Amino acid sequence: MEIILQPWPWYIGGIFIGITLILLLLMGKTFGFSSNLRVMCAAMGAGKSCDFFCFNWKAQTWNLLFLVGTIIGGFIAYHYLSWDNAAVPINEITVEKLNQLGFESAGKAYVPTELFGNEGFDSIKTIIILLVAGFLVGFGSRYAGGCTSGHAISGLSNFQLPSLIAVIGFFIGGLIMVHLLFPLIF
C-alpha cells in the first residue's frame, strides 16, 4: 500500500497517458477536456440558439464519463491516497523567488495556499486574478480549438500542424507569464 501513497515518477503517468491515447486512437476517438463544455452545452439545448452547439453530442458521452472519472479519481487520490498537502519537490532557487513574491507556501504545499487556500479568498485581488485567469483559459481553449491536453497529447500524436502551432503558443505564453507578467502581478 505504501507504493500507492508515494509520489510516482513522471514516466509512470506518461505510460498511462500513452496507453490511454493508443486505446482512444484504436477506437477512432480524440482526447481533450475542453470539448466537454461544448458537449454539456449541447446536451442542455444550446444547439437551438447557436449552430456551434448543434451536433450529435451523444457520440461524445464517453468523454463526459472520462471527465467525471477524472474528478472522482482526483478526489479519491487527494483525500485517501496521498499525504496531507504533500509538496511537489521544486528547485530551491524557484522556492526562494516565489517566497520573495509572497508565496511562503512554495515548496511546502502542493499548490500555493496564498491563491488556492482559504486565505486566498480574503483578498479581492486574488479573486479577480482567479476569475480573469479562468476566463482567459476558457477563451484561449476555445480560440485555439482545444486545450493543452487535447493539442499536446491527441493532436501531436496525430501529427496535426495546428496542434503543433498551438503547443508552441502554449509554451511561449507560459514563458511570458512566468518571466514577465507573474512578477508584475505579484
N, C-alpha and C positions, 0 to 999 in steps of 0.2 A: 504494500500500500504506500510505502514511503516514496517510491519512484513516481507515483502519480502526483504526490503533493509537492514535488520539487519542480522548479522551472526546467523546461526542456530546451535543448539546443534548437536554434533556428532551423536547422536542416530537417529535423523531425517534422515540424509544421510544413516545411516545403514538400516533403514526401507526401503527406496527406493532401495538400493542395494539388500536387501533381496527379495523384491517383483520382481525386475528385474530378479534375479537369478532363482527364482521359475518359472517364466514365461519361461525363457530360457530352464530350465530342462524339463518342460512340453512339450516344442516344440522339445526336443531332440538336443539342441544346447549347446555348451560350450562357455564360455566368456573368452576373452583375447585380449588385444590390439596389442601385438607384432605379432600376426598371420596376421595382416593386411599388414605388409610389404611383407610377403610371397605371399599373395593374389594379391597385387599390382604388384609384380614382375612377377607372373604367368600370370596376365592379359595383361602385356606388352610383353609377349612372351618369358620369361626366360626359360620356360619349353623345348624349342627347344635345349638349350645348357646344361641344368642341370636337372637331374631326380628329384631333390628335389622340383623343381617348376612345375613338370608335374603332375597335379591333376585337378579335376573339380573345378576351382576357382569360377565359377558362383554360386555354392552352398553356398559360403561364402559372397555373395554380401550384405546380411543383416548386416554383421559385418562392412563392409565398410560404410554403411549408418549410423550405430551406431557411428563410428568414426567421420564422417562428422557432425552428430548431436551433438556430444560432443564438437567439435571445435566451431561450431556455437553457441551452448548453452553457452560455456565458454566466447565467445566474447560478447554475449548479457549480460550475468551476470556481467562481468567486466565493460563494458562500460555504461550500462544502469541501472543495478540493484544493484550497490554497491557504497560504499563511495570511494572517491578518495584515492587509495593506503592505504586502511584500514589495520591496523596492526593486526596480529594474537596475542592474548594475550599469552605471554610466561613468564616463571618463571624469576624473576628479577636476580637470580644468573646466569641463562643462558644468559640473556641480558648483564650482566657485563662481563662474559667470552668472549662473541662474540665481545664486544666493545674492550677488551684487544687485540683481534686478528685483529682488524682493521675494524670490521663491525659496523660502527657508526649508520647504519640504523636499527640495531637489535631492535625490539620492537616498531619501528616507522613506518615500511613499511611492506607490505605483503610478499615480497621477498627481500633478500639483494640486494640493489641497487648497491652495490660495485661489484657484479657479474653480475646482470641482467639488470642494468640500463645503460644508455648511457655512463656513466663514466667508466663502466667495460670494454668497448671495446677500451679504450685508452691504456690499458696495454696489452702487448704481453703475459705476464704471465697468465692473466685472459683468454685470447683467447685460449691459449694452454690448460689450465685446462678444459675449457668447451669442447674443441674438444676431448681431451683424455677421459673425463668423458662420453661424448656421445658415443664414440667408445666402452668403457667398458660396458656401459649399453646395447648397441645393441649386443655386443658379448656375454655378460652374459645372456641376454634373449634367444639368440639362443642356447647357450650351455646348459642352464637349461631347454630347451624345453618349454619356455614360460616366461612371465613377472610376476611381483609381483601380479598384479590383476588377471591374469589367474590362477596362482597356489593358491594364498591365498583365492580367492573368489570361483572360479569354482572348482579347484582341490580338495581343502579341503572339500567342500560341497559334493563332490562325493567320499570322503574317499579314495583318491588316495595317497598311500605311497610316490611315487616320489614327489608329491606336498608338502607333509609334510616335506620331506627332503629339498626341495628347499626353503621353507619358513623359516626353521631353519637356512639354509645357508644365506638367506637374512638378518635375524636378526643378526647373528654373523658378517656378513660383515658390516652391519650398525654400530654395536658397535665398531668394529675395526676401521672403518673410522672415527667415531666421536671422539673416545678416543685416538687413536694412530696417524692416518695419518693426520687428519684435523689440529691438532696443528703443525705438521711438515710442512705442505704445506703453512699454513698462519702464 
